[in-house]
């Protein structure tokens, strides 16, 4: 049997970063900011969880 492409921990970090980015973008959009600001907020938050040393 082949090993999985990503470890369980790495998969969890990716999923939590995706959840945090989606939440930040959604809350920014609901606060009345425009789409570009919402996308940037979501991407910035998702990227914050994927920095060096988190893997």
C-alpha positions as CSV (number, residue, x, y, z in Angstrom):
1,X,0.0,0.0,0.0
2,X,1.3,3.4,-0.9
3,X,1.9,6.1,1.6
4,X,-0.6,9.1,1.6
5,X,0.5,12.2,-0.3
6,X,0.1,14.4,2.8
7,X,0.4,13.4,6.4
8,X,-2.6,13.8,8.7
9,X,-1.1,16.8,10.4
10,X,-0.4,18.6,7.1
11,X,-3.9,17.9,5.9
12,X,-5.3,19.3,9.1
13,X,-3.2,22.5,8.9
14,X,-4.3,23.0,5.3
15,X,-8.0,22.5,6.1
16,X,-7.8,24.8,9.1
17,X,-6.1,27.5,7.0
18,X,-8.8,27.2,4.4
19,X,-11.5,27.5,7.0
20,X,-9.9,30.5,8.6
21,X,-9.4,32.2,5.2
22,X,-13.0,31.6,4.2
23,X,-14.3,32.9,7.5
24,X,-12.1,36.0,7.3
25,X,-13.2,36.7,3.7
26,X,-16.9,36.2,4.6
27,X,-16.8,38.4,7.6
28,X,-15.0,41.1,5.7
29,X,-17.7,41.0,3.0
30,X,-20.5,41.1,5.5
31,X,-18.9,44.1,7.1
32,X,-19.5,46.0,3.9
33,X,-16.1,46.0,2.3
34,X,-15.8,45.3,-1.4
35,X,-15.0,42.0,-3.0
36,X,-11.2,42.8,-3.5
37,X,-10.8,43.6,0.2
38,X,-12.6,40.5,1.1
39,X,-10.5,38.3,-1.1
40,X,-7.3,39.8,0.1
41,X,-8.3,39.4,3.8
42,X,-9.2,35.7,3.2
43,X,-6.0,35.0,1.3
44,X,-3.9,36.8,3.9
45,X,-5.4,34.9,6.7
46,X,-5.2,31.5,4.9
47,X,-1.5,32.2,4.2
48,X,-0.8,33.1,7.8
49,X,-1.4,29.5,8.8
50,X,1.0,28.1,6.2
51,X,4.2,30.0,7.0
52,X,7.5,28.3,7.5
53,X,7.9,26.2,10.5
54,X,4.3,25.0,10.5
55,X,5.0,21.8,8.7
